[in-house]
Amino acid sequence: MIKAVLFDLDGVLINSEVQEQKWTKEYLDKNGIDIPMERFDLLIGTHKKQNMWEKVLEGYKDKVPDTLKEDIRNYKMHKRQAFDYKEILFPDVVEYLDFLKQNNVKIACASSSNINYIHNVLSKCGISNYFDLICTGDDFTESKPSPEIYLYCMNQFGLKPQECIVVEDSVFGIEAGKRAGMYVIARKTNFSFSQEQADVIVTDLNSTQNLIEQ
């Protein structure tokens, strides 16, 4: 029986990966910087500890400013401050969270993003109160694809891997859930990476309610 569902945040509860890529492209276009957008797919689901920017900029370092990473980050930070995250809350999320609560399933948000961002997003979306546990990758020695963050959630709830479902979108997140020994639902994306390692790929989380009711 499933007793907990552990959610990633970006690309799972909110369609932020698409929004972040829009802001990145906007910055690149404004500044005449020609890096294929597929390169920025490499950053999805990663933590700063992984330094994936090295791969993003491979072959382009002599063509862009040394401060590009910081410039894009600052540009997007400014955009985020005025952004209403409720606009990109996936339409199935509230119904699915309600369903979990009605079935006494524990709910966690386990994101690689920083804790202030996580709380800000959940608050603006009006869904903070659904979560029994909220944690950030900053609190762990290893980031996803390490299973550490999901094993922590499991232990906090006093459960076993087979009693938990992980909901993810990125390659690293899906791998983290599988390495934790848990069933992994992937929210389908249109990015260039593969989600084939997940147990099921869906566009609507409510289509998986049968997993809880079994």
C-alpha positions as CSV (number, residue, x, y, z in Angstrom):
1,M,0.0,0.0,0.0
2,I,1.3,3.5,-0.9
3,K,1.5,5.7,2.2
4,A,3.5,8.7,0.9
5,V,4.0,10.6,-2.4
6,L,7.2,12.6,-2.7
7,F,7.1,15.4,-5.2
8,D,9.9,17.3,-7.0
9,L,8.8,21.0,-7.5
10,D,10.0,22.4,-10.8
11,G,8.4,20.8,-13.8
12,V,6.2,18.6,-11.6
13,L,4.0,20.9,-9.5
14,I,4.6,24.0,-11.6
15,N,5.5,24.4,-15.3
16,S,8.6,26.4,-14.3
17,E,11.1,24.6,-16.5
18,V,9.4,26.0,-19.6
19,Q,9.1,29.4,-18.0
20,E,12.8,29.4,-17.0
21,Q,13.9,28.5,-20.5
22,K,11.7,31.3,-21.9
23,W,13.6,33.8,-19.7
24,T,16.9,32.3,-20.7
25,K,16.1,32.6,-24.4
26,E,14.9,36.1,-23.8
27,Y,18.2,37.1,-22.2
28,L,20.3,35.4,-25.0
29,D,18.3,37.0,-27.8
30,K,18.5,40.5,-26.2
31,N,22.3,40.1,-25.9
32,G,22.9,38.5,-29.2
33,I,24.3,35.3,-27.7
34,D,24.0,32.2,-29.9
35,I,24.0,29.1,-27.8
36,P,21.5,26.3,-28.7
37,M,18.7,26.2,-26.2
38,E,19.1,22.4,-26.0
39,R,22.2,23.0,-24.1
40,F,20.2,24.6,-21.3
41,D,18.1,21.4,-21.0
42,L,21.3,20.0,-19.2
43,L,20.5,22.3,-16.2
44,I,17.0,20.9,-15.6
45,G,16.8,19.0,-12.3
46,T,20.3,19.8,-11.3
47,H,21.9,21.4,-8.2
48,K,24.6,24.0,-8.2
49,K,27.0,21.3,-6.7
50,Q,27.0,19.5,-10.0
51,N,28.4,22.5,-12.0
52,M,26.6,21.5,-15.2
53,W,27.4,24.9,-16.7
54,E,30.7,23.5,-17.8
55,K,28.8,21.2,-20.2
56,V,26.4,24.0,-21.2
57,L,29.3,26.3,-22.2
58,E,31.5,23.6,-23.8
59,G,32.8,25.0,-27.1
60,Y,31.3,28.4,-26.4
61,K,33.5,29.8,-23.6
62,D,35.5,32.0,-26.0
63,K,32.3,33.4,-27.6
64,V,30.5,34.5,-24.5
65,P,31.2,36.9,-21.5
66,D,32.9,35.2,-18.5
67,T,30.0,36.4,-16.4
68,L,27.3,34.8,-18.5
69,K,26.2,32.3,-15.8
70,E,25.8,35.1,-13.2
71,D,24.2,37.5,-15.8
72,I,21.5,35.0,-16.7
73,R,20.9,34.1,-13.1
74,N,20.5,37.8,-12.1
75,Y,18.2,38.4,-15.0
76,K,16.0,35.5,-14.0
77,M,16.0,36.4,-10.3
78,H,14.6,39.8,-11.3
79,K,11.9,38.1,-13.4
80,R,11.0,35.7,-10.6
81,Q,10.4,38.5,-8.1
82,A,7.4,39.8,-9.9
83,F,6.1,36.5,-11.3
84,D,2.9,35.0,-10.1
85,Y,3.7,31.2,-9.9
86,K,0.0,30.3,-9.7
87,E,-0.1,31.1,-13.4
88,I,2.0,28.0,-14.1
89,L,0.6,25.7,-11.5
90,F,-0.2,22.5,-13.4
91,P,-4.1,22.2,-13.6
92,D,-4.2,18.7,-12.1
93,V,-2.1,19.4,-9.0
94,V,-4.8,20.6,-6.5
95,E,-7.2,17.8,-7.4
96,Y,-4.4,15.2,-7.0
97,L,-3.2,16.7,-3.6
98,D,-6.8,16.7,-2.4
99,F,-7.1,13.1,-3.4
100,L,-4.0,12.2,-1.5
101,K,-5.2,14.0,1.6
102,Q,-8.6,12.2,1.4
103,N,-6.7,8.9,1.4
104,N,-4.4,9.8,4.3
105,V,-1.3,9.7,2.2
106,K,1.7,11.7,3.5
107,I,2.9,14.4,1.1
108,A,6.5,15.8,0.7
109,C,8.1,18.3,-1.5
110,A,11.7,17.3,-2.1
111,S,13.4,19.9,-4.4
112,S,16.9,20.7,-5.4
113,S,16.0,24.4,-5.3
114,N,16.7,26.6,-2.3
115,I,14.2,26.6,0.6
116,N,13.1,30.3,0.2
117,Y,12.2,29.7,-3.4
118,I,10.3,26.5,-2.5
119,H,8.3,28.1,0.2
120,N,7.6,31.2,-2.0
121,V,6.3,29.1,-4.9
122,L,4.1,26.8,-2.7
123,S,2.7,29.9,-0.9
124,K,2.0,31.8,-4.1
125,C,0.3,28.7,-5.5
126,G,-1.8,28.3,-2.3
127,I,-0.7,24.7,-1.8
128,S,1.7,25.0,1.2
129,N,-0.7,23.4,3.7
130,Y,-0.9,20.1,1.7
131,F,2.7,19.2,2.5
132,D,3.7,17.3,5.6
133,L,7.4,17.8,4.8
134,I,9.3,20.2,2.7
135,C,13.1,19.8,2.1
136,T,15.8,21.2,-0.1
137,G,18.8,19.6,-1.8
138,D,20.9,22.2,0.0
139,D,20.5,20.2,3.2
140,F,22.2,17.0,1.8
141,T,25.7,16.0,1.1
142,E,24.8,14.7,-2.4
143,S,22.3,16.1,-4.8
144,K,20.1,14.1,-7.2
145,P,20.7,11.6,-8.8
146,S,21.7,10.5,-5.3
147,P,18.7,9.0,-3.6
148,E,19.6,10.8,-0.3
149,I,16.8,13.4,-0.3
150,Y,14.1,10.7,-1.0
151,L,15.5,8.3,1.5
152,Y,15.4,11.1,4.1
153,C,11.7,11.8,3.4
154,M,10.9,8.1,3.7
155,N,12.7,7.8,7.0
156,Q,11.0,11.0,8.3
157,F,7.7,9.3,7.6
158,G,8.8,5.9,9.0
159,L,8.1,4.1,5.8
160,K,9.7,1.6,3.4
161,P,10.6,2.3,-0.3
162,Q,7.7,0.2,-1.6
163,E,5.3,2.4,0.4
164,C,6.5,5.6,-1.4
165,I,5.9,7.1,-4.8
166,V,8.2,9.7,-6.3
167,V,6.9,12.2,-8.8
168,E,9.6,13.7,-11.0
169,D,10.4,15.1,-14.5
170,S,14.2,15.3,-14.9
171,V,16.7,12.5,-15.6
172,F,18.5,13.1,-12.3
173,G,15.3,13.2,-10.3
174,I,13.9,10.0,-11.9
175,E,17.2,8.2,-11.2
176,A,17.2,9.4,-7.6
177,G,13.7,7.9,-7.1
178,K,14.7,4.6,-8.7
179,R,17.9,4.4,-6.7
180,A,15.8,4.9,-3.6
181,G,13.9,1.8,-4.6
182,M,10.6,3.7,-5.1
183,Y,8.0,3.7,-7.9
184,V,8.6,6.7,-10.1
185,I,5.9,8.7,-11.9
186,A,7.4,11.1,-14.5
187,R,5.4,14.1,-15.7
188,K,5.9,14.2,-19.5
189,T,8.0,17.0,-20.9
190,N,9.0,18.2,-24.4
191,F,12.6,18.6,-23.5
192,S,15.5,16.7,-25.2
193,F,16.2,14.4,-22.3
194,S,14.8,10.9,-21.8
195,Q,12.3,9.9,-19.1
196,E,12.3,6.2,-20.0
197,Q,13.8,5.1,-16.6
198,A,10.5,6.1,-14.9
199,D,7.9,3.4,-14.2
200,V,5.2,5.5,-15.9
201,I,5.1,8.8,-17.8
202,V,1.9,10.8,-17.6
203,T,0.5,14.2,-18.6
204,D,-2.1,14.1,-15.8
205,L,-1.3,13.0,-12.3
206,N,-4.9,12.0,-11.6
207,S,-4.6,9.2,-14.1
208,T,-2.4,7.5,-11.5
209,Q,-4.9,7.5,-8.6
210,N,-5.3,3.8,-9.0
211,L,-1.8,3.3,-7.7
212,I,-2.9,4.8,-4.3
213,E,-6.2,2.9,-4.2
214,Q,-4.7,-0.6,-4.8
